[in-house]
Every structure is written in C-alpha cells, then in structure tokens.
C-alpha cells in the first residue's frame, strides 16, 4: 500500500519495523505551506526520515520510494481501508475487527 493524494491525510503507514506518513505544515512566521514526510522506527522512536517538502508529490514520493511493505492504518475515525470482506478476516465483521488492511 502506498500513500496517495487521496489517503495521505486520513491515516498512516505501518510496516514491520517502521511507521510513516505525510503531514501538512504551515510556517506561522512566513505563512509558507508545505509537507513533512516522516518515518519512525516504532520500537525505538528513532527517525528514519523527517524531511520537509514544498509540494505533496515530493513528500509522497519520499515515503513511497523506500520500498517497504506497508499496511495503511485509517486514523480518520472511519473503519479500515479495506472492504467488508477483508475486515471480516480480522474477526468481528464490518469494522468490528479493528485491524488494518494489507494492500
């Protein structure tokens, strides 16, 4: 699964060792807007990537170029990124399993 323009602001990516995402940012002093691509080793908290970009495509490209097998975790209050049948595999039926969906 990759981050896209459609999903980057709805959740984050989880890999075997890393957690990653892209966040919008605005510099309060200059009003300049941009994006931060980040990847963190979730066991140690160490930053693998923490880089600012002027445009969304470049930020997404930095995350997606890592070649990691990611799962998308929806953090927008909805249920998962997969279909009902994929959530059923996690147990609990539609939205009930609470697991992520591999893509």
N, C-alpha and C positions, 0 to 999 in steps of 0.2 A: 504494500500500500504506500502511496506517496501523498504528500501534502499538495494541495491544488489551490487555485484561486477560490474555488467553491467551498473547501473544507478547512482551510488553514485557521480560520477564526472560530471554529466550532469544537476544536479538540487538539490533541497532540498525538505524537507517535511514541510507541513503546517497543523497544527491541529487547533482545536477550540481556544486554548489558546497559543499554542507553535509553534515555528519554529525550525526545526532541520536539521542537516546534518553531513557529514563526509568530512573533508578536509585533503589532503596530506600535510605533512610538512617535512622540512629538516632543521636540526640544522646546521647553517652556520659554527659554530665553530668546530663541530665534524664530520659533514657530515652524521650524523645518520639520517636515514629517518624513518618516521612513519606516524601516522594518529591522527587527533583530532576529537573526536565525540563531537558535541555541540547541545544543546537545549536551546533556549532563549524564555522567555515569551515575545511575540511580543508587548504587550501593555505597559510593564514596562521596558523592556530591561534587566531584571534580568536573569542571567544564572541559568538554572536548571541543566544542565550538561555541563561540559567543561573539558574533560579528554583526555590525550594523551595515545596512544596505539602503540605498536611496529608493530602490524600487522592489516591488513584491516578487517579480520574476527572478531576480538575482538571489533574493533570500530563499525562495523555494528551491532554486537550483542548487544552492549550497547544501541544503539538507538532503535533497534527493540524490545528489552526486555521491553520497557516502557509501551507497551500495549495501545498506543494512536492510535486513528483512524486518519490516515494521508491522505492528498492529496499530490501527487507528483507534484511539480512545475518545469517544464523544464526551465533551465536557460542557455541552451547551444545555444540559437539562433534558435532552431527548433520550431516546433509547437506542444505543448502539448505532453502528454504521451499516449493519448488515440487514438482511431480510429476516422475516419472522422465522423461517426455517433454520437459518444459521443461529439465531438466538436460541431456538428450541434445543439445539445440540448442546448448549451450555446448561440446560435444565431450567425449568420454570416457565417455559412458553414465552410468548411475545413479551419482551422487555423484562421478564421475570428472572432471567438467569444472571443478569448483571455482568456478563463477560464481554470482552471485545471481540471483534471480528477480524480474522486474518484475511488479507487480500493479496 
